[in-house]
């Protein structure tokens, strides 16, 4: 559920960002990454022993994941322009949202609703697929601006 909610937010936020490569860095890849982060961090949360420091350990793991993604984006910047300005804000949104939502929703009645989980997952996938073709690359078509009315 947390991954789906993070995916919805990140898919919308990525629209005004300048993608380094519209074929790969788009709403579809943002959706997949968000859902993977949700699943992996959900498993991490479930494997941590209950205790006072569970939140601290989980927060540290989320922070380490953010640092790793940021380092990968900095490395990718050597190959493609605008990787950091595209990836880092989305990673902050996804990992921040997942890092807060997973512990907050675990054990709640709303998070145990299978129907809600399936609906959010379907919405996240549908939006990611629908927006995957929305890029900022030039269309390649030569257009003449409309004639002014005066």
PyMOL commands that place a pseudoatom at each C-alpha (Angstrom):
pseudoatom trace, name=CA, resn=UNK, resi=1, chain=A, elem=C, hetatm=0, pos=[0.000, 0.000, 0.000]
pseudoatom trace, name=CA, resn=UNK, resi=2, chain=A, elem=C, hetatm=0, pos=[2.803, 2.408, 0.886]
pseudoatom trace, name=CA, resn=UNK, resi=3, chain=A, elem=C, hetatm=0, pos=[4.592, 1.742, -2.397]
pseudoatom trace, name=CA, resn=UNK, resi=4, chain=A, elem=C, hetatm=0, pos=[1.400, 2.410, -4.357]
pseudoatom trace, name=CA, resn=UNK, resi=5, chain=A, elem=C, hetatm=0, pos=[0.778, 5.702, -2.565]
pseudoatom trace, name=CA, resn=UNK, resi=6, chain=A, elem=C, hetatm=0, pos=[4.395, 6.749, -3.081]
pseudoatom trace, name=CA, resn=UNK, resi=7, chain=A, elem=C, hetatm=0, pos=[4.147, 5.751, -6.748]
pseudoatom trace, name=CA, resn=UNK, resi=8, chain=A, elem=C, hetatm=0, pos=[1.059, 7.918, -7.269]
pseudoatom trace, name=CA, resn=UNK, resi=9, chain=A, elem=C, hetatm=0, pos=[2.794, 10.957, -5.789]
pseudoatom trace, name=CA, resn=UNK, resi=10, chain=A, elem=C, hetatm=0, pos=[6.061, 10.397, -7.659]
pseudoatom trace, name=CA, resn=UNK, resi=11, chain=A, elem=C, hetatm=0, pos=[4.314, 9.763, -10.990]
pseudoatom trace, name=CA, resn=UNK, resi=12, chain=A, elem=C, hetatm=0, pos=[2.652, 13.155, -10.787]
pseudoatom trace, name=CA, resn=UNK, resi=13, chain=A, elem=C, hetatm=0, pos=[5.747, 14.976, -9.547]
pseudoatom trace, name=CA, resn=UNK, resi=14, chain=A, elem=C, hetatm=0, pos=[7.915, 13.578, -12.357]
pseudoatom trace, name=CA, resn=UNK, resi=15, chain=A, elem=C, hetatm=0, pos=[5.784, 15.231, -15.053]
pseudoatom trace, name=CA, resn=UNK, resi=16, chain=A, elem=C, hetatm=0, pos=[7.352, 18.727, -14.844]
pseudoatom trace, name=CA, resn=UNK, resi=17, chain=A, elem=C, hetatm=0, pos=[10.869, 17.367, -14.278]
pseudoatom trace, name=CA, resn=UNK, resi=18, chain=A, elem=C, hetatm=0, pos=[13.218, 17.246, -17.254]
pseudoatom trace, name=CA, resn=UNK, resi=19, chain=A, elem=C, hetatm=0, pos=[13.936, 13.616, -17.960]
pseudoatom trace, name=CA, resn=UNK, resi=20, chain=A, elem=C, hetatm=0, pos=[17.458, 12.597, -18.991]
pseudoatom trace, name=CA, resn=UNK, resi=21, chain=A, elem=C, hetatm=0, pos=[15.950, 10.039, -21.391]
pseudoatom trace, name=CA, resn=UNK, resi=22, chain=A, elem=C, hetatm=0, pos=[12.190, 9.870, -21.998]
pseudoatom trace, name=CA, resn=UNK, resi=23, chain=A, elem=C, hetatm=0, pos=[12.381, 6.233, -23.073]
pseudoatom trace, name=CA, resn=UNK, resi=24, chain=A, elem=C, hetatm=0, pos=[13.686, 5.072, -19.708]
pseudoatom trace, name=CA, resn=UNK, resi=25, chain=A, elem=C, hetatm=0, pos=[13.102, 7.865, -17.183]
pseudoatom trace, name=CA, resn=UNK, resi=26, chain=A, elem=C, hetatm=0, pos=[9.319, 8.234, -17.299]
pseudoatom trace, name=CA, resn=UNK, resi=27, chain=A, elem=C, hetatm=0, pos=[6.219, 7.592, -15.205]
pseudoatom trace, name=CA, resn=UNK, resi=28, chain=A, elem=C, hetatm=0, pos=[6.402, 3.877, -15.962]
pseudoatom trace, name=CA, resn=UNK, resi=29, chain=A, elem=C, hetatm=0, pos=[9.896, 3.461, -14.570]
pseudoatom trace, name=CA, resn=UNK, resi=30, chain=A, elem=C, hetatm=0, pos=[9.037, 5.705, -11.617]
pseudoatom trace, name=CA, resn=UNK, resi=31, chain=A, elem=C, hetatm=0, pos=[6.023, 3.480, -10.898]
pseudoatom trace, name=CA, resn=UNK, resi=32, chain=A, elem=C, hetatm=0, pos=[8.079, 0.287, -11.070]
pseudoatom trace, name=CA, resn=UNK, resi=33, chain=A, elem=C, hetatm=0, pos=[10.795, 1.717, -8.824]
pseudoatom trace, name=CA, resn=UNK, resi=34, chain=A, elem=C, hetatm=0, pos=[8.262, 2.946, -6.286]
pseudoatom trace, name=CA, resn=UNK, resi=35, chain=A, elem=C, hetatm=0, pos=[6.480, -0.389, -6.110]
pseudoatom trace, name=CA, resn=UNK, resi=36, chain=A, elem=C, hetatm=0, pos=[9.778, -2.267, -5.765]
pseudoatom trace, name=CA, resn=UNK, resi=37, chain=A, elem=C, hetatm=0, pos=[10.844, 0.101, -2.968]
pseudoatom trace, name=CA, resn=UNK, resi=38, chain=A, elem=C, hetatm=0, pos=[7.521, -0.488, -1.219]
pseudoatom trace, name=CA, resn=UNK, resi=39, chain=A, elem=C, hetatm=0, pos=[7.817, -4.271, -1.428]
pseudoatom trace, name=CA, resn=UNK, resi=40, chain=A, elem=C, hetatm=0, pos=[11.469, -4.419, -0.383]
pseudoatom trace, name=CA, resn=UNK, resi=41, chain=A, elem=C, hetatm=0, pos=[11.162, -1.969, 2.489]
pseudoatom trace, name=CA, resn=UNK, resi=42, chain=A, elem=C, hetatm=0, pos=[7.922, -3.618, 3.589]
pseudoatom trace, name=CA, resn=UNK, resi=43, chain=A, elem=C, hetatm=0, pos=[9.795, -6.910, 3.866]
pseudoatom trace, name=CA, resn=UNK, resi=44, chain=A, elem=C, hetatm=0, pos=[12.593, -5.175, 5.761]
pseudoatom trace, name=CA, resn=UNK, resi=45, chain=A, elem=C, hetatm=0, pos=[10.082, -3.689, 8.215]
pseudoatom trace, name=CA, resn=UNK, resi=46, chain=A, elem=C, hetatm=0, pos=[8.453, -7.083, 8.695]
pseudoatom trace, name=CA, resn=UNK, resi=47, chain=A, elem=C, hetatm=0, pos=[11.801, -8.737, 9.382]
pseudoatom trace, name=CA, resn=UNK, resi=48, chain=A, elem=C, hetatm=0, pos=[12.898, -6.242, 12.033]
pseudoatom trace, name=CA, resn=UNK, resi=49, chain=A, elem=C, hetatm=0, pos=[12.306, -7.328, 15.586]
pseudoatom trace, name=CA, resn=UNK, resi=50, chain=A, elem=C, hetatm=0, pos=[9.802, -5.317, 17.582]
pseudoatom trace, name=CA, resn=UNK, resi=51, chain=A, elem=C, hetatm=0, pos=[11.444, -2.936, 19.946]
pseudoatom trace, name=CA, resn=UNK, resi=52, chain=A, elem=C, hetatm=0, pos=[12.177, 0.656, 20.734]
pseudoatom trace, name=CA, resn=UNK, resi=53, chain=A, elem=C, hetatm=0, pos=[14.881, 0.993, 18.120]
pseudoatom trace, name=CA, resn=UNK, resi=54, chain=A, elem=C, hetatm=0, pos=[12.889, -0.623, 15.269]
pseudoatom trace, name=CA, resn=UNK, resi=55, chain=A, elem=C, hetatm=0, pos=[11.931, 2.807, 13.897]
pseudoatom trace, name=CA, resn=UNK, resi=56, chain=A, elem=C, hetatm=0, pos=[15.515, 4.039, 14.149]
pseudoatom trace, name=CA, resn=UNK, resi=57, chain=A, elem=C, hetatm=0, pos=[16.925, 1.012, 12.338]
pseudoatom trace, name=CA, resn=UNK, resi=58, chain=A, elem=C, hetatm=0, pos=[14.248, 1.243, 9.643]
pseudoatom trace, name=CA, resn=UNK, resi=59, chain=A, elem=C, hetatm=0, pos=[14.865, 4.969, 9.231]
pseudoatom trace, name=CA, resn=UNK, resi=60, chain=A, elem=C, hetatm=0, pos=[18.584, 4.289, 8.876]
pseudoatom trace, name=CA, resn=UNK, resi=61, chain=A, elem=C, hetatm=0, pos=[17.914, 1.677, 6.193]
pseudoatom trace, name=CA, resn=UNK, resi=62, chain=A, elem=C, hetatm=0, pos=[15.675, 4.115, 4.295]
pseudoatom trace, name=CA, resn=UNK, resi=63, chain=A, elem=C, hetatm=0, pos=[18.356, 6.794, 4.564]
pseudoatom trace, name=CA, resn=UNK, resi=64, chain=A, elem=C, hetatm=0, pos=[21.009, 4.341, 3.330]
pseudoatom trace, name=CA, resn=UNK, resi=65, chain=A, elem=C, hetatm=0, pos=[18.765, 3.469, 0.371]
pseudoatom trace, name=CA, resn=UNK, resi=66, chain=A, elem=C, hetatm=0, pos=[18.412, 7.175, -0.439]
pseudoatom trace, name=CA, resn=UNK, resi=67, chain=A, elem=C, hetatm=0, pos=[22.189, 7.672, -0.252]
pseudoatom trace, name=CA, resn=UNK, resi=68, chain=A, elem=C, hetatm=0, pos=[22.712, 4.659, -2.563]
pseudoatom trace, name=CA, resn=UNK, resi=69, chain=A, elem=C, hetatm=0, pos=[20.192, 5.953, -5.113]
pseudoatom trace, name=CA, resn=UNK, resi=70, chain=A, elem=C, hetatm=0, pos=[21.744, 9.422, -4.960]
pseudoatom trace, name=CA, resn=UNK, resi=71, chain=A, elem=C, hetatm=0, pos=[25.220, 7.974, -5.489]
pseudoatom trace, name=CA, resn=UNK, resi=72, chain=A, elem=C, hetatm=0, pos=[23.953, 5.986, -8.474]
pseudoatom trace, name=CA, resn=UNK, resi=73, chain=A, elem=C, hetatm=0, pos=[22.361, 9.144, -9.893]
pseudoatom trace, name=CA, resn=UNK, resi=74, chain=A, elem=C, hetatm=0, pos=[25.616, 11.084, -9.475]
pseudoatom trace, name=CA, resn=UNK, resi=75, chain=A, elem=C, hetatm=0, pos=[27.460, 8.284, -11.266]
pseudoatom trace, name=CA, resn=UNK, resi=76, chain=A, elem=C, hetatm=0, pos=[24.810, 8.295, -13.996]
pseudoatom trace, name=CA, resn=UNK, resi=77, chain=A, elem=C, hetatm=0, pos=[25.239, 12.032, -14.413]
pseudoatom trace, name=CA, resn=UNK, resi=78, chain=A, elem=C, hetatm=0, pos=[28.540, 11.316, -16.153]
pseudoatom trace, name=CA, resn=UNK, resi=79, chain=A, elem=C, hetatm=0, pos=[26.633, 9.512, -18.920]
pseudoatom trace, name=CA, resn=UNK, resi=80, chain=A, elem=C, hetatm=0, pos=[23.404, 11.513, -19.154]
pseudoatom trace, name=CA, resn=UNK, resi=81, chain=A, elem=C, hetatm=0, pos=[22.560, 15.101, -18.285]
pseudoatom trace, name=CA, resn=UNK, resi=82, chain=A, elem=C, hetatm=0, pos=[19.885, 15.847, -15.675]
pseudoatom trace, name=CA, resn=UNK, resi=83, chain=A, elem=C, hetatm=0, pos=[19.984, 12.426, -13.988]
pseudoatom trace, name=CA, resn=UNK, resi=84, chain=A, elem=C, hetatm=0, pos=[20.510, 13.921, -10.533]
pseudoatom trace, name=CA, resn=UNK, resi=85, chain=A, elem=C, hetatm=0, pos=[17.811, 16.589, -10.915]
pseudoatom trace, name=CA, resn=UNK, resi=86, chain=A, elem=C, hetatm=0, pos=[15.337, 13.926, -12.050]
pseudoatom trace, name=CA, resn=UNK, resi=87, chain=A, elem=C, hetatm=0, pos=[16.171, 10.980, -9.785]
pseudoatom trace, name=CA, resn=UNK, resi=88, chain=A, elem=C, hetatm=0, pos=[17.035, 12.579, -6.430]
pseudoatom trace, name=CA, resn=UNK, resi=89, chain=A, elem=C, hetatm=0, pos=[13.737, 14.456, -5.831]
pseudoatom trace, name=CA, resn=UNK, resi=90, chain=A, elem=C, hetatm=0, pos=[11.746, 11.377, -6.811]
pseudoatom trace, name=CA, resn=UNK, resi=91, chain=A, elem=C, hetatm=0, pos=[13.874, 9.156, -4.572]
pseudoatom trace, name=CA, resn=UNK, resi=92, chain=A, elem=C, hetatm=0, pos=[13.288, 11.566, -1.688]
pseudoatom trace, name=CA, resn=UNK, resi=93, chain=A, elem=C, hetatm=0, pos=[9.528, 11.424, -2.257]
pseudoatom trace, name=CA, resn=UNK, resi=94, chain=A, elem=C, hetatm=0, pos=[9.354, 7.660, -2.654]
pseudoatom trace, name=CA, resn=UNK, resi=95, chain=A, elem=C, hetatm=0, pos=[11.741, 6.645, 0.101]
pseudoatom trace, name=CA, resn=UNK, resi=96, chain=A, elem=C, hetatm=0, pos=[10.430, 9.320, 2.454]
pseudoatom trace, name=CA, resn=UNK, resi=97, chain=A, elem=C, hetatm=0, pos=[6.805, 8.329, 1.879]
pseudoatom trace, name=CA, resn=UNK, resi=98, chain=A, elem=C, hetatm=0, pos=[7.494, 4.606, 2.093]
pseudoatom trace, name=CA, resn=UNK, resi=99, chain=A, elem=C, hetatm=0, pos=[9.719, 5.112, 5.127]
pseudoatom trace, name=CA, resn=UNK, resi=100, chain=A, elem=C, hetatm=0, pos=[6.931, 6.892, 6.994]
pseudoatom trace, name=CA, resn=UNK, resi=101, chain=A, elem=C, hetatm=0, pos=[3.898, 5.013, 5.664]
pseudoatom trace, name=CA, resn=UNK, resi=102, chain=A, elem=C, hetatm=0, pos=[5.091, 1.447, 6.205]
pseudoatom trace, name=CA, resn=UNK, resi=103, chain=A, elem=C, hetatm=0, pos=[5.630, 1.763, 9.969]
pseudoatom trace, name=CA, resn=UNK, resi=104, chain=A, elem=C, hetatm=0, pos=[2.603, 4.039, 10.354]
pseudoatom trace, name=CA, resn=UNK, resi=105, chain=A, elem=C, hetatm=0, pos=[0.206, 1.759, 8.500]
pseudoatom trace, name=CA, resn=UNK, resi=106, chain=A, elem=C, hetatm=0, pos=[1.530, -1.584, 9.716]
pseudoatom trace, name=CA, resn=UNK, resi=107, chain=A, elem=C, hetatm=0, pos=[-1.051, -3.268, 11.849]
pseudoatom trace, name=CA, resn=UNK, resi=108, chain=A, elem=C, hetatm=0, pos=[-3.803, -0.768, 11.031]
pseudoatom trace, name=CA, resn=UNK, resi=109, chain=A, elem=C, hetatm=0, pos=[-7.224, -1.888, 9.812]
pseudoatom trace, name=CA, resn=UNK, resi=110, chain=A, elem=C, hetatm=0, pos=[-7.037, 0.289, 6.719]
pseudoatom trace, name=CA, resn=UNK, resi=111, chain=A, elem=C, hetatm=0, pos=[-3.759, -1.327, 5.628]
pseudoatom trace, name=CA, resn=UNK, resi=112, chain=A, elem=C, hetatm=0, pos=[-5.245, -4.806, 5.978]
pseudoatom trace, name=CA, resn=UNK, resi=113, chain=A, elem=C, hetatm=0, pos=[-8.008, -4.071, 3.465]
pseudoatom trace, name=CA, resn=UNK, resi=114, chain=A, elem=C, hetatm=0, pos=[-7.207, -6.229, 0.426]
pseudoatom trace, name=CA, resn=UNK, resi=115, chain=A, elem=C, hetatm=0, pos=[-9.696, -4.334, -1.709]
pseudoatom trace, name=CA, resn=UNK, resi=116, chain=A, elem=C, hetatm=0, pos=[-8.043, -0.999, -0.948]
pseudoatom trace, name=CA, resn=UNK, resi=117, chain=A, elem=C, hetatm=0, pos=[-4.582, -2.453, -1.607]
pseudoatom trace, name=CA, resn=UNK, resi=118, chain=A, elem=C, hetatm=0, pos=[-5.641, -3.848, -4.981]
pseudoatom trace, name=CA, resn=UNK, resi=119, chain=A, elem=C, hetatm=0, pos=[-7.388, -0.586, -5.917]
pseudoatom trace, name=CA, resn=UNK, resi=120, chain=A, elem=C, hetatm=0, pos=[-4.327, 1.520, -5.045]
pseudoatom trace, name=CA, resn=UNK, resi=121, chain=A, elem=C, hetatm=0, pos=[-2.030, -0.859, -6.897]
pseudoatom trace, name=CA, resn=UNK, resi=122, chain=A, elem=C, hetatm=0, pos=[-4.268, -0.786, -9.977]
pseudoatom trace, name=CA, resn=UNK, resi=123, chain=A, elem=C, hetatm=0, pos=[-4.443, 3.010, -9.818]
pseudoatom trace, name=CA, resn=UNK, resi=124, chain=A, elem=C, hetatm=0, pos=[-0.655, 3.333, -9.496]
pseudoatom trace, name=CA, resn=UNK, resi=125, chain=A, elem=C, hetatm=0, pos=[-0.041, 0.934, -12.393]
pseudoatom trace, name=CA, resn=UNK, resi=126, chain=A, elem=C, hetatm=0, pos=[-2.726, 2.549, -14.543]
pseudoatom trace, name=CA, resn=UNK, resi=127, chain=A, elem=C, hetatm=0, pos=[-1.401, 6.061, -13.974]
pseudoatom trace, name=CA, resn=UNK, resi=128, chain=A, elem=C, hetatm=0, pos=[2.181, 4.942, -14.559]
pseudoatom trace, name=CA, resn=UNK, resi=129, chain=A, elem=C, hetatm=0, pos=[1.283, 3.285, -17.852]
pseudoatom trace, name=CA, resn=UNK, resi=130, chain=A, elem=C, hetatm=0, pos=[-0.924, 6.189, -18.964]
pseudoatom trace, name=CA, resn=UNK, resi=131, chain=A, elem=C, hetatm=0, pos=[1.727, 8.812, -18.234]
pseudoatom trace, name=CA, resn=UNK, resi=132, chain=A, elem=C, hetatm=0, pos=[4.726, 6.815, -19.484]
pseudoatom trace, name=CA, resn=UNK, resi=133, chain=A, elem=C, hetatm=0, pos=[4.474, 8.451, -22.903]
pseudoatom trace, name=CA, resn=UNK, resi=134, chain=A, elem=C, hetatm=0, pos=[4.356, 11.990, -21.526]
pseudoatom trace, name=CA, resn=UNK, resi=135, chain=A, elem=C, hetatm=0, pos=[7.888, 13.257, -22.022]
pseudoatom trace, name=CA, resn=UNK, resi=136, chain=A, elem=C, hetatm=0, pos=[9.654, 16.539, -22.456]
pseudoatom trace, name=CA, resn=UNK, resi=137, chain=A, elem=C, hetatm=0, pos=[11.691, 15.606, -25.531]
pseudoatom trace, name=CA, resn=UNK, resi=138, chain=A, elem=C, hetatm=0, pos=[11.021, 17.564, -28.714]
pseudoatom trace, name=CA, resn=UNK, resi=139, chain=A, elem=C, hetatm=0, pos=[8.369, 15.889, -30.849]
pseudoatom trace, name=CA, resn=UNK, resi=140, chain=A, elem=C, hetatm=0, pos=[10.389, 16.127, -34.043]
pseudoatom trace, name=CA, resn=UNK, resi=141, chain=A, elem=C, hetatm=0, pos=[7.474, 17.787, -35.808]
pseudoatom trace, name=CA, resn=UNK, resi=142, chain=A, elem=C, hetatm=0, pos=[7.878, 21.214, -37.325]
pseudoatom trace, name=CA, resn=UNK, resi=143, chain=A, elem=C, hetatm=0, pos=[4.897, 23.276, -36.227]
pseudoatom trace, name=CA, resn=UNK, resi=144, chain=A, elem=C, hetatm=0, pos=[3.978, 26.785, -37.257]
pseudoatom trace, name=CA, resn=UNK, resi=145, chain=A, elem=C, hetatm=0, pos=[2.651, 28.865, -34.381]
pseudoatom trace, name=CA, resn=UNK, resi=146, chain=A, elem=C, hetatm=0, pos=[-0.966, 29.976, -34.712]
pseudoatom trace, name=CA, resn=UNK, resi=147, chain=A, elem=C, hetatm=0, pos=[-1.563, 33.336, -36.390]
pseudoatom trace, name=CA, resn=UNK, resi=148, chain=A, elem=C, hetatm=0, pos=[-2.222, 36.171, -33.991]
pseudoatom trace, name=CA, resn=UNK, resi=149, chain=A, elem=C, hetatm=0, pos=[-5.734, 37.672, -34.064]
pseudoatom trace, name=CA, resn=UNK, resi=150, chain=A, elem=C, hetatm=0, pos=[-4.742, 41.278, -34.882]
for i in range(1, 150): cmd.bond("trace and resi %d" % i, "trace and resi %d" % (i + 1))
show_as sticks, trace
zoom trace
